[in-house]
Amino acid sequence: MNAVEWFISIDTGGTFTDGLGTHVSGHQKRVKVLSSSRIRGQVTRAITAQTLSLNLACPLQTLWPGGFRFALLGHNNSYEILNVKDDQWTLAEPLA
């Protein structure tokens, strides 16, 4: 079994949810998102049909695993995110 490297704390309020990750080394990463589970931002460019560059109102830290969905306002489709690295989001399928 692998040793625990990060301890995650979540505080969900009425408007915002705060997340705090503390690495065993003491390094901490924080994130604040709307409690509705939405992060607002703008697509700044399409690198490929499956990789987008985004400018987020609340930037995610360097690298996040996938497993969540992305949707453009005013569109019915949503897309599974495979991973996020810096400002680049990789989608499981091309934008329609």
One Martini backbone bead per residue (centre of mass of N, CA, C, O) as a GRO file, in nm:
protein
   96
    1MET     BB    1   0.098   0.035   0.020
    2ASN     BB    2   0.057   0.362  -0.001
    3ALA     BB    3   0.142   0.654   0.106
    4VAL     BB    4   0.042   0.940   0.231
    5GLU     BB    5   0.070   1.279   0.078
    6TRP     BB    6  -0.229   1.392   0.110
    7PHE     BB    7  -0.436   1.638   0.264
    8ILE     BB    8  -0.789   1.690   0.259
    9SER     BB    9  -0.984   1.996   0.271
   10ILE     BB   10  -1.339   2.078   0.315
   11ASP     BB   11  -1.546   2.387   0.270
   12THR     BB   12  -1.893   2.426   0.264
   13GLY     BB   13  -2.083   2.683   0.154
   14GLY     BB   14  -2.321   2.882   0.013
   15THR     BB   15  -2.107   2.999  -0.215
   16PHE     BB   16  -1.837   2.863  -0.111
   17THR     BB   17  -1.557   2.642  -0.175
   18ASP     BB   18  -1.296   2.513   0.022
   19GLY     BB   19  -0.960   2.408  -0.054
   20LEU     BB   20  -0.712   2.188   0.113
   21GLY     BB   21  -0.375   2.098   0.049
   22THR     BB   22  -0.150   1.875   0.234
   23HIS     BB   23   0.161   1.800   0.240
   24VAL     BB   24   0.400   1.624   0.413
   25SER     BB   25   0.604   1.880   0.371
   26GLY     BB   26   0.376   2.141   0.398
   27HIS     BB   27   0.263   2.192   0.141
   28GLN     BB   28   0.021   2.420  -0.009
   29LYS     BB   29  -0.316   2.406  -0.153
   30ARG     BB   30  -0.558   2.627  -0.299
   31VAL     BB   31  -0.926   2.648  -0.336
   32LYS     BB   32  -1.196   2.842  -0.496
   33VAL     BB   33  -1.544   2.769  -0.527
   34LEU     BB   34  -1.838   2.728  -0.625
   35SER     BB   35  -2.095   2.544  -0.474
   36SER     BB   36  -2.209   2.462  -0.770
   37SER     BB   37  -1.937   2.347  -0.923
   38ARG     BB   38  -1.838   2.614  -1.060
   39ILE     BB   39  -1.613   2.738  -1.315
   40ARG     BB   40  -1.513   3.033  -1.438
   41GLY     BB   41  -1.446   3.112  -1.793
   42GLN     BB   42  -1.215   3.120  -2.077
   43VAL     BB   43  -1.162   3.055  -2.400
   44THR     BB   44  -0.859   3.133  -2.570
   45ARG     BB   45  -0.795   2.840  -2.711
   46ALA     BB   46  -0.750   2.600  -2.969
   47ILE     BB   47  -0.515   2.363  -3.001
   48THR     BB   48  -0.729   2.145  -3.030
   49ALA     BB   49  -1.019   1.959  -3.035
   50GLN     BB   50  -0.907   1.845  -2.723
   51THR     BB   51  -0.746   2.126  -2.664
   52LEU     BB   52  -0.757   2.377  -2.414
   53SER     BB   53  -0.742   2.721  -2.338
   54LEU     BB   54  -0.772   2.867  -2.011
   55ASN     BB   55  -0.939   3.138  -1.830
   56LEU     BB   56  -0.969   3.160  -1.490
   57ALA     BB   57  -1.110   3.302  -1.213
   58CYS     BB   58  -1.010   3.017  -1.067
   59PRO     BB   59  -0.731   2.879  -1.062
   60LEU     BB   60  -0.574   2.600  -1.112
   61GLN     BB   61  -0.351   2.398  -1.031
   62THR     BB   62  -0.122   2.275  -1.241
   63LEU     BB   63  -0.239   1.962  -1.158
   64TRP     BB   64  -0.523   1.770  -1.273
   65PRO     BB   65  -0.738   1.546  -1.272
   66GLY     BB   66  -0.986   1.406  -1.392
   67GLY     BB   67  -1.354   1.346  -1.378
   68PHE     BB   68  -1.489   1.586  -1.522
   69ARG     BB   69  -1.694   1.851  -1.645
   70PHE     BB   70  -1.755   2.042  -1.953
   71ALA     BB   71  -1.914   2.363  -2.034
   72LEU     BB   72  -2.081   2.567  -2.249
   73LEU     BB   73  -2.242   2.836  -2.268
   74GLY     BB   74  -2.538   2.764  -2.452
   75HIS     BB   75  -2.486   2.452  -2.433
   76ASN     BB   76  -2.568   2.102  -2.416
   77ASN     BB   77  -2.289   2.009  -2.402
   78SER     BB   78  -2.058   1.781  -2.251
   79TYR     BB   79  -1.718   1.723  -2.118
   80GLU     BB   80  -1.471   1.518  -2.059
   81ILE     BB   81  -1.198   1.527  -1.838
   82LEU     BB   82  -0.872   1.407  -1.830
   83ASN     BB   83  -0.695   1.685  -1.797
   84VAL     BB   84  -0.487   1.929  -1.610
   85LYS     BB   85  -0.241   2.171  -1.739
   86ASP     BB   86  -0.258   2.444  -1.631
   87ASP     BB   87  -0.434   2.585  -1.915
   88GLN     BB   88  -0.474   2.279  -2.010
   89TRP     BB   89  -0.747   2.101  -2.159
   90THR     BB   90  -0.841   1.758  -2.178
   91LEU     BB   91  -1.046   1.586  -2.383
   92ALA     BB   92  -1.217   1.290  -2.468
   93GLU     BB   93  -1.348   1.477  -2.690
   94PRO     BB   94  -1.438   1.655  -2.935
   95LEU     BB   95  -1.566   1.928  -3.032
   96ALA     BB   96  -1.894   2.006  -3.176
   0.00000   0.00000   0.00000
